[in-house]
Amino acid sequence: MVIGVCTIHLDLPGCHSLKDKRRILKSILARLGNDFNISVAEVERNDAWQHAVLGVACVSSDQGNVHRLLTKVVRSIEKGRFDAQVADYEIEVV
């Protein structure tokens, strides 16, 4: 069993309140969960209006599949029509 964890740092330049941030993150979390069958949640910077940190986790039997899937998740945020920009990310395979 291989476990993959990805930490994604997002910039949310269009947010002017926590309500704006929650609206954007709710859309991102729902889309990622449905499209990739992964677990995803906001894990840090909960009170910062224009920044968020997402934690993404998946399980597979192959290390290559885990890394490819998590890379696709990051790319989908970068290319998606979200009001968010990927500032940094880190993939860890256990």
C-alpha positions as CSV (number, residue, x, y, z in Angstrom):
1,M,0.0,0.0,0.0
2,V,1.3,3.4,-1.0
3,I,0.0,6.7,0.5
4,G,0.5,10.0,-1.2
5,V,0.2,13.4,0.4
6,C,0.3,16.7,-1.4
7,T,0.4,20.1,0.3
8,I,-0.8,22.9,-2.0
9,H,-0.3,26.6,-1.1
10,L,-2.8,28.8,-2.9
11,D,-2.9,32.6,-3.4
12,L,-6.5,34.0,-3.6
13,P,-5.9,37.5,-4.9
14,G,-9.6,38.3,-5.5
15,C,-10.8,37.5,-2.0
16,H,-11.9,40.4,0.2
17,S,-13.4,38.4,3.0
18,L,-13.5,35.0,4.5
19,K,-16.9,34.5,2.8
20,D,-15.2,35.0,-0.6
21,K,-12.5,32.5,0.4
22,R,-14.9,29.9,1.6
23,R,-16.9,30.2,-1.7
24,I,-13.8,29.6,-3.8
25,L,-12.4,26.8,-1.7
26,K,-15.8,25.0,-1.6
27,S,-15.8,24.9,-5.4
28,I,-12.2,23.7,-5.5
29,L,-12.7,21.0,-2.9
30,A,-15.9,19.6,-4.5
31,R,-14.4,19.5,-8.0
32,L,-11.2,17.8,-6.9
33,G,-13.0,15.2,-4.7
34,N,-15.4,14.4,-7.6
35,D,-12.9,14.4,-10.4
36,F,-10.0,12.5,-8.8
37,N,-11.6,10.4,-5.9
38,I,-9.2,11.8,-3.3
39,S,-9.5,13.3,0.1
40,V,-8.9,17.0,0.2
41,A,-9.3,19.7,2.9
42,E,-8.0,23.1,4.0
43,V,-5.3,22.4,6.5
44,E,-3.6,25.8,7.3
45,R,-4.1,29.5,7.1
46,N,-7.8,29.2,7.9
47,D,-8.2,32.9,8.8
48,A,-6.1,34.4,6.1
49,W,-8.3,36.0,3.4
50,Q,-6.0,35.7,0.4
51,H,-4.1,32.5,1.2
52,A,-5.0,28.9,1.8
53,V,-3.2,25.6,2.2
54,L,-4.8,22.4,1.0
55,G,-3.9,18.9,2.0
56,V,-4.6,16.2,-0.5
57,A,-4.3,12.4,0.2
58,C,-4.7,9.3,-1.9
59,V,-3.9,5.6,-1.6
60,S,-2.8,3.2,-4.3
61,S,-0.8,0.0,-4.8
62,D,1.8,1.7,-7.1
63,Q,4.1,4.6,-6.2
64,G,4.1,5.9,-9.8
65,N,0.3,6.1,-9.9
66,V,0.2,8.1,-6.7
67,H,2.7,10.7,-7.9
68,R,1.0,11.0,-11.3
69,L,-2.4,11.5,-9.7
70,L,-1.2,14.1,-7.3
71,T,0.5,16.0,-10.1
72,K,-2.7,15.9,-12.1
73,V,-4.5,17.4,-9.1
74,V,-2.1,20.3,-8.9
75,R,-2.3,20.9,-12.7
76,S,-6.1,20.9,-12.6
77,I,-6.0,23.7,-10.1
78,E,-3.5,25.6,-12.2
79,K,-5.5,25.2,-15.4
80,G,-8.9,25.4,-13.8
81,R,-11.3,28.3,-13.8
82,F,-10.8,29.0,-10.2
83,D,-10.0,32.3,-8.6
84,A,-6.9,30.7,-7.1
85,Q,-3.2,30.5,-8.1
86,V,-0.9,27.7,-7.0
87,A,2.0,29.4,-5.2
88,D,3.8,26.2,-4.2
89,Y,3.2,22.5,-3.7
90,E,5.0,19.5,-2.3
91,I,4.3,15.8,-3.0
92,E,5.3,13.2,-0.5
93,V,4.9,9.4,-1.1
94,V,5.0,7.1,1.9
